[in-house]
Amino acid sequence: MGKLTISSRNAIMQESPIRKLAPLAVKAKSQGVHVYHLNIGQPDIKTPQIMIDAYHNIPPVIEYGPSEGLHSYRKKLVSYYKKVNIPVDESNIFITTGGSEAIIFTLLSALSPGDEVIIPEPFYTNYNGFAVMAGVNVVPITTKIENGFDLPPMKDFKAKLTPRTKAIVICNPGNPTGAVFSRERLQELVNFARKNNLYVISDEVYREFTYEGTATSILEFEDFEDNAVMIDSTSKRYSACGSRIGCIVTKNKELLKLILKFGQARLCPPSVDQVAAEAAIDTPDSYFKAVKKEYQKRRDVAYTELCRIPGAVVPNPKGAFYMVVGLPVKDADDFAKWLLSDFRYKNETTMVAPASGFYATEGLGKNQIRIAYVLKTEDLKKAIHILKLGLTEYKKK
Ligand SMILES: *Cc1c(COP(=O)(O)O)cnc(C)c1O
């Protein structure tokens, strides 16, 4: 009779770097200190009214739906994709419980346990958790702050290839970097992946939040149908993170068959939320125009204010609502903690996410932070001003 244990996965499952500092923020607040949250991507933008209204039409029985999602919703999604130049039909679309489940199902279906997936770092940290769940190994490839975290040259990818490499995950527009990859760079990646029989799993949940040019979908490339898997979600598009709807879009029929088997095991995605997501597709363009304008304004304010910090390295993000900033400190983790526990300006302080947690390579990103510009500009200015004052004070220590 041994001892009761928990899974060995505990050793490889990372704690969220975004939430890690939360207890310190709670403590600061309990002392009556106001905390500006630049650490977390919860937008304050209103969900479209048309989506909210749909939640008032709940049927008398909330039934199970099809495992692949409601037919009417998938059909309607085709019209949305057509509008954003992504040519697909409903048989290519599999509805999931958020983009999160879409990534998990894709990894479970495209890779076998022990296979490898290459991911440019810094990356959305939950990819680590999804990889643990699927039993696959993340192989990071480092992108550089100096060139705005653009995709590395293909020779860098080539250097990471092993017989177990099966896929590359990209996030475009990027969380946490704000990078948007050019069509040319993506074409190089597509050629490389085709040649080496790799999937490219492209997380495009920030498509609508592109401030320079337009984000190119992985589904736009010709002769790449079987390799391309696109991940999508309603969370950010409609500022509806709690409405748990996402999808996998791919033309790879074999892959979709296995995805369906995993889908059947969890029965179906949420029915009521799908009805709301279907209604949300009729959100007027004016909504997106206004939201994009607001984020662009915030980005510009964040960029300008951060550039005023002596010694800061500030790439101008092209999309999403995050940026990774280099600071003149040795240990941004310690600085972020110190801001919460020790620094006050007019009884206020700022919370940021240390960027080290977004890297898989040990020791990288130690002097970087991630900022989510999800506050209104007035607060954003104050928050970054506090960051600047704090930095001066911190460096005196
Ligand atoms: C928010 C987010 C997701 C998924 O979110 P869901 O709420 O599960 O749809 C996926 N990828 C990135 C990069 C994100 O920021």
The ligand as a Tripos MOL2 file, in Angstrom:
@<TRIPOS>MOLECULE
LIG
   15    15     1     0     0
SMALL
NO_CHARGES

@<TRIPOS>ATOM
      1 C1         -8.0090   33.9540  -25.5410 C.3       1 LIG1
      2 C2         -7.1780   33.1100  -26.4320 C.ar      1 LIG1
      3 C3         -7.5600   31.8210  -26.8620 C.ar      1 LIG1
      4 C4         -8.7790   31.0530  -26.5280 C.3       1 LIG1
      5 O1         -9.7220   31.5700  -25.8030 O.3       1 LIG1
      6 P1        -11.1350   30.8860  -25.6250 P.3       1 LIG1
      7 O2        -11.7920   31.8080  -24.6490 O.co2     1 LIG1
      8 O3        -10.9390   29.5210  -25.1120 O.co2     1 LIG1
      9 O4        -11.8060   30.9130  -26.9440 O.co2     1 LIG1
     10 C5         -6.7280   31.1320  -27.7240 C.ar      1 LIG1
     11 N1         -5.5900   31.6580  -28.1370 N.ar      1 LIG1
     12 C6         -5.1830   32.8700  -27.7620 C.ar      1 LIG1
     13 C7         -3.9070   33.3780  -28.2850 C.3       1 LIG1
     14 C8         -5.9420   33.6380  -26.8790 C.ar      1 LIG1
     15 O5         -5.4950   34.8340  -26.4980 O.3       1 LIG1
@<TRIPOS>BOND
     1     1     2 1
     2     2     3 ar
     3     2    14 ar
     4     3     4 1
     5     3    10 ar
     6     4     5 1
     7     5     6 1
     8     6     7 2
     9     6     8 1
    10     6     9 1
    11    10    11 ar
    12    11    12 ar
    13    12    13 1
    14    12    14 ar
    15    14    15 1
@<TRIPOS>SUBSTRUCTURE
     1 LIG1         1 GROUP 0 **** ****
